[in-house]
């Protein structure tokens, strides 16, 4: 399994009137280790809890999506991020078998 995944922001991250990260930016998400998950409930992450994802984002993203930036993400981009996180957390047995395996 790969230790990183990427997704592309569909919408810019804007705080106030300032565009912090433009649409089209590729965000790299690194597989979290136990240290990055400290203080978070895995169940909340699996349920795509936004507050938990906002806390985790700066720990595993590049460019770094700090908590205020994560809070300003469009819902569709937060879902993309959360989907990558969930994929890292699920055991192999819980994932569908791909045709190439």
JOMO-V999121 format. One record per residue. N is the residue number from 1. PHI is phi as a letter, one per 40 degrees, with the letter a starting at -180 (NA if undefined). PSI is psi in radians with two decimals (* if undefined). OMEGA is omega as a letter, one per 40 degrees, with the letter a starting at -180 (NA if undefined). Layout:
n->N phi->PHI psi->PSI omega->OMEGA
n->N phi->PHI psi->PSI omega->OMEGA
//
This chain:
n->1 phi->NA psi->2.42 omega->a
n->2 phi->c psi->2.55 omega->a
n->3 phi->c psi->-0.10 omega->i
n->4 phi->b psi->2.69 omega->i
n->5 phi->b psi->2.87 omega->i
n->6 phi->b psi->2.72 omega->i
n->7 phi->a psi->2.78 omega->a
n->8 phi->b psi->2.25 omega->i
n->9 phi->c psi->2.21 omega->i
n->10 phi->c psi->-0.56 omega->a
n->11 phi->b psi->2.64 omega->i
n->12 phi->c psi->2.72 omega->i
n->13 phi->c psi->2.04 omega->a
n->14 phi->b psi->2.29 omega->i
n->15 phi->b psi->2.14 omega->a
n->16 phi->g psi->-2.17 omega->i
n->17 phi->b psi->0.11 omega->a
n->18 phi->b psi->2.21 omega->i
n->19 phi->c psi->2.01 omega->a
n->20 phi->c psi->-0.74 omega->i
n->21 phi->b psi->2.13 omega->a
n->22 phi->c psi->2.71 omega->i
n->23 phi->d psi->2.58 omega->a
n->24 phi->g psi->-0.11 omega->i
n->25 phi->c psi->2.32 omega->i
n->26 phi->c psi->2.17 omega->i
n->27 phi->b psi->2.22 omega->i
n->28 phi->c psi->2.29 omega->i
n->29 phi->b psi->2.15 omega->i
n->30 phi->c psi->2.50 omega->i
n->31 phi->d psi->2.17 omega->a
n->32 phi->c psi->2.48 omega->i
n->33 phi->c psi->3.08 omega->a
n->34 phi->d psi->-0.63 omega->i
n->35 phi->c psi->-0.72 omega->i
n->36 phi->c psi->-0.39 omega->a
n->37 phi->c psi->-0.08 omega->a
n->38 phi->d psi->2.32 omega->i
n->39 phi->g psi->-0.01 omega->a
n->40 phi->b psi->2.55 omega->i
n->41 phi->c psi->2.16 omega->a
n->42 phi->d psi->-0.66 omega->i
n->43 phi->d psi->-0.71 omega->i
n->44 phi->c psi->-0.70 omega->i
n->45 phi->c psi->-0.72 omega->i
n->46 phi->c psi->-0.46 omega->i
n->47 phi->c psi->0.16 omega->i
n->48 phi->f psi->0.70 omega->i
n->49 phi->c psi->2.09 omega->a
n->50 phi->c psi->-0.76 omega->a
n->51 phi->c psi->-0.69 omega->i
n->52 phi->c psi->-0.72 omega->i
n->53 phi->c psi->-0.65 omega->i
n->54 phi->c psi->-0.66 omega->i
n->55 phi->c psi->-0.68 omega->a
n->56 phi->c psi->-0.57 omega->a
n->57 phi->d psi->-0.88 omega->a
n->58 phi->c psi->-0.29 omega->a
n->59 phi->c psi->-0.39 omega->a
n->60 phi->b psi->0.20 omega->a
n->61 phi->b psi->2.67 omega->i
n->62 phi->a psi->2.17 omega->e
n->63 phi->d psi->2.70 omega->a
n->64 phi->c psi->2.17 omega->i
n->65 phi->c psi->1.62 omega->i
n->66 phi->c psi->2.80 omega->a
n->67 phi->d psi->-0.79 omega->i
n->68 phi->c psi->-0.58 omega->i
n->69 phi->c psi->-0.73 omega->i
n->70 phi->c psi->-0.68 omega->i
n->71 phi->c psi->-0.42 omega->a
n->72 phi->c psi->-0.01 omega->a
n->73 phi->c psi->2.56 omega->i
n->74 phi->c psi->2.58 omega->a
n->75 phi->d psi->-0.68 omega->a
n->76 phi->c psi->-0.62 omega->i
n->77 phi->c psi->-0.64 omega->i
n->78 phi->c psi->-0.67 omega->i
n->79 phi->c psi->-0.72 omega->i
n->80 phi->d psi->-0.82 omega->i
n->81 phi->c psi->-0.85 omega->a
n->82 phi->c psi->-0.65 omega->i
n->83 phi->c psi->-0.71 omega->i
n->84 phi->c psi->-0.73 omega->i
n->85 phi->c psi->-0.84 omega->a
n->86 phi->d psi->-0.70 omega->a
n->87 phi->c psi->-0.65 omega->i
n->88 phi->c psi->-0.60 omega->a
n->89 phi->c psi->-0.48 omega->a
n->90 phi->c psi->2.38 omega->i
n->91 phi->c psi->2.73 omega->a
n->92 phi->d psi->-0.66 omega->a
n->93 phi->c psi->-0.39 omega->a
n->94 phi->c psi->-0.09 omega->a
n->95 phi->c psi->2.56 omega->i
n->96 phi->c psi->2.58 omega->i
n->97 phi->c psi->2.26 omega->i
n->98 phi->c psi->2.69 omega->a
n->99 phi->c psi->-0.33 omega->a
n->100 phi->c psi->-0.10 omega->a
n->101 phi->c psi->* omega->NA
//
